[in-house]
Amino acid sequence: MDPALQQRLADLESRLAHHERMAEDMSEVIIAQGKTIDRLTLQIQRLRDRLETAEYAILSPEDDRPPPHY
């Protein structure tokens, strides 16, 4: 086989290995980000539920009436 062709093939194999490793690394990052997003979404939902509960505990029908000076 021609030495230039062998070198070109070796270069392509090296580049392919590099791209495969990059794809694996990016996949790991995407998985980690997905887990973080899921965790943060759950935290937001819990905070929203707590805030809603606190709002209902504070509000009463009298709060909807305008002040006496109106």
Contact map, one row per residue, 1 for C-alpha under 8 A:
1110110000000000000000000000000000000000000000000000000000000000000000
1111110000000000000000000000000000000000000000000000000000000000000000
1111111000000000000000000000000000000000000000000000000000000000000000
0111111100000000000000000000000000000000000000000000000000000000000000
1111111110000000000000000000000000000000000000000000000000000000000000
1111111111000000000000000000000000000000000000000000000000000000000000
0011111111100000000000000000000000000000000000000000000000000000000000
0001111111110000000000000000000000000000000000000000000000000000000000
0000111111111000000000000000000000000000000000000000000000000000000000
0000011111111100000000000000000000000000000000000000000000000000000000
0000001111111110000000000000000000000000000000000000000000000000000000
0000000111111111000000000000000000000000000000000000000000000000000000
0000000011111111100000000000000000000000000000000000000000000000000000
0000000001111111110000000000000000000000000000000000000000000000000000
0000000000111111111000000000000000000000000000000000000000000000000000
0000000000011111111100000000000000000000000000000000000000000000000000
0000000000001111111110000000000000000000000000000000000000000000000000
0000000000000111111111000000000000000000000000000000000000000000000000
0000000000000011111111100000000000000000000000000000000000000000000000
0000000000000001111111110000000000000000000000000000000000000000000000
0000000000000000111111111000000000000000000000000000000000000000000000
0000000000000000011111111100000000000000000000000000000000000000000000
0000000000000000001111111110000000000000000000000000000000000000000000
0000000000000000000111111111000000000000000000000000000000000000000000
0000000000000000000011111111100000000000000000000000000000000000000000
0000000000000000000001111111110000000000000000000000000000000000000000
0000000000000000000000111111111000000000000000000000000000000000000000
0000000000000000000000011111111100000000000000000000000000000000000000
0000000000000000000000001111111110000000000000000000000000000000000000
0000000000000000000000000111111111000000000000000000000000000000000000
0000000000000000000000000011111111100000000000000000000000000000000000
0000000000000000000000000001111111110000000000000000000000000000000000
0000000000000000000000000000111111111000000000000000000000000000000000
0000000000000000000000000000011111111100000000000000000000000000000000
0000000000000000000000000000001111111110000000000000000000000000000000
0000000000000000000000000000000111111111000000000000000000000000000000
0000000000000000000000000000000011111111100000000000000000000000000000
0000000000000000000000000000000001111111110000000000000000000000000000
0000000000000000000000000000000000111111111000000000000000000000000000
0000000000000000000000000000000000011111111100000000000000000000000000
0000000000000000000000000000000000001111111110000000000000000000000000
0000000000000000000000000000000000000111111111000000000000000000000000
0000000000000000000000000000000000000011111111100000000000000000000000
0000000000000000000000000000000000000001111111110000000000000000000000
0000000000000000000000000000000000000000111111111000000000000000000000
0000000000000000000000000000000000000000011111111100000000000000000000
0000000000000000000000000000000000000000001111111110000000000000000000
0000000000000000000000000000000000000000000111111111000000000000000000
0000000000000000000000000000000000000000000011111111100000000000000000
0000000000000000000000000000000000000000000001111111110000000000000000
0000000000000000000000000000000000000000000000111111111000000000000000
0000000000000000000000000000000000000000000000011111111100000000000000
0000000000000000000000000000000000000000000000001111111110000000000000
0000000000000000000000000000000000000000000000000111111111000000000000
0000000000000000000000000000000000000000000000000011111111100000000000
0000000000000000000000000000000000000000000000000001111111110000000000
0000000000000000000000000000000000000000000000000000111111110000000000
0000000000000000000000000000000000000000000000000000011111110000000000
0000000000000000000000000000000000000000000000000000001111111010000000
0000000000000000000000000000000000000000000000000000000111111111000000
0000000000000000000000000000000000000000000000000000000000111111100000
0000000000000000000000000000000000000000000000000000000000011111100000
0000000000000000000000000000000000000000000000000000000000111111110000
0000000000000000000000000000000000000000000000000000000000011111110000
0000000000000000000000000000000000000000000000000000000000001111111000
0000000000000000000000000000000000000000000000000000000000000011111101
0000000000000000000000000000000000000000000000000000000000000000111111
0000000000000000000000000000000000000000000000000000000000000000011111
0000000000000000000000000000000000000000000000000000000000000000001111
0000000000000000000000000000000000000000000000000000000000000000011111
